[in-house]
Amino acid sequence: MSVTVSSPAVRSFHVSRSPHKTISRPRVIMSAVRSTDSLGVAPILTKLQKDCATPLPVLRHVADAMADDMRAGLAVDGGSDLKMILSYVDTLPTGNEKGLFYALDLGGTNFRVLRVQLGGKEERVVATEFEQVSIPPELMFATSEELFDFIASALGKFAQKEGGKFELQQGRAREIGFTFSFPVKQTSIRTGILIKWTKGFAVSGTAGKDVVACLNEAMERRGMDMQVSALVNDTVGTLAGARYWDDDAMVAVILGTGTNACYVERVDAIPKLTKRMSKSPITIVNTEWGAFSNGLPLTEFDREMDAESINPGEQIFEKTISGMYLGEIVRRVLVKMAKVGGLFGGSYVPEKLVTPFVLRTPDICAMQQDTSRDLEAVESVLYDVAGVKSDLSARKTVVDICDTIAKRGGRLAGAGIVGILQKMEEDSKGLIFGKRTVVAMDGGLYEHYPQYRGYLQEAVTELLGSEISKNVVIEHAKDGSGIGAALLAAANSKYEHDY
């Protein structure tokens, strides 16, 4: 993914109110102000709703195109927008895993260390502990050795606190599942070459090197008896965590600040896999579906936002459905409505509202939850976040805009999920839709935005029909990627095991 997913898109939904301020309610002008083509708020809203519409034929096209792009990406590298990255995870957790395992989740300016004691089928997860560590800003521009030495040091301190129900089997080193959410070219379950740093990191000396070796060497320098057993993407970790509890888990989707999806694929359905790494008939494929772009209903606001982004023309699906961007699309609509439609009185556009990304997805979610008669929460969000004074008519329009953007995002995400399931169904000749199939969901956007979640489920039901959709279970797997990485360390342990 091109944006950090480890930090949820939706953090806090508390809308603060300033008790000392008084809010005047200016008249909403519904006529042209300065622009010759401005016709008031209503036509702008109508056009927005038309451009964002996701009727069944649009959803079906998106689902079909997703399945087609998946096949093209599996045939050859670069075959479609979807990278269809091989995870080299072909040994999934079964529930029989036993022992003490660690996980390290590095995906942004914070990283997380976690340990879990597994007790097999009977006891499952006996105990788990984790700590979050902030990376000092200067280390984001340091050398590779300095960054990984800091991470190894934090891991070592965390390991020293081990005790209680946590017990390492005699004669074993501590094994780690390493979730690394930066672009890597993975060559095995234990190796991955860093393509480039993203998310504000500019660490020297790492690009082109194996990040697992970088961490292992840092731990060796500190005399630590720890080593990486599995390098995983966060979405793959989520699927592994879900599979541990439920054998029917076949797909994992993250909908947070960014978005991605992975699924269980048959090895014989991957033409580009010329060399078999194991005898397993299945593996997990990381779609990197944020890059999908085929047939999406886009607006002038999407195109403007994309053109001004750091990666124009890329990650279009992500820019349409993920938490990083939904609030920004709404903000751009509000700016146009204020300028040419007189949404907040005359052609007045508050200075704060012109600031890109000032309106976040938690803000539009909070406004959609407002059921008060005067839409007081909407009034507060607009004033506190964007410096906007609004009347009731304007606030109702704002809620309509939020709903339009959230509805499109949720329904397109649902169509993407059906596209993945459809591809799996066609290749397995009826083994997906004819039985219970679980889609594990993680990420703050999905967790905290009920309308978005509802629109996603609605699209899945529309596309599959009421009978088949009963077999598709969409489950929230909160924070599944951390424990999933530890489980993959267990499943891919270098030590002999009978699980």
Summary of the structure (lengths in Angstrom):
residues: 499
radius of gyration: 24.0
end to end distance: 32.4
largest distance: 79.1
contacts: 1784
relative contact order: 0.20
helix: 43%
strand: 18%
